[in-house]
Amino acid sequence: MLTWRLGLLVAALWAGSLWTIGYVVAPTLFLALHDNVLAGTIVGVLLRSQAWLAIACAALLLLLLQVAKGSTPPAQRRSCTLIIVAMLACALVIYLGLQPVMAQLKIDAGTAGLAGTPQGRTFGMLHGVSQLFYLAESGLAGWLLLKLR
């Protein structure tokens, strides 16, 4: 029982960090700073931290699910495991797949920036895909919390 409650706490940390950074902090930075480059840089750093937190939370949750093997129904453990793996996959696609390409596009653009360039359109498309994965991870986080409670 204690293992399951600890898992709920870890899942709440993961979900809360996703929701706070993605839906409160990032929009607030873009509104308050009026400098999209600086806001984007800060949000990028926060999202990298979020990705590492996601990896740590996923590893700990998967470990806790193994420890709770005898005291938890197999169907519940299985569904929680699938949700955790899907959330981790979303985080890894963003962090290892999309963010490096987006960062390289910004570097390649240099001081001229991405606005109005083909690279800018590519960046915008990748940013949209990244937002979809982030939304999926956020939604799955809510589902995981409901499954663990």
PyMOL commands that set and color helices and strands:
alter all, ss='L'
color gray80, all
select helices_A, chain A and resi 2-33+36-67+69-71+74-112+118-148
alter helices_A, ss='H'
color red, helices_A
deselect
rebuild
show_as cartoon
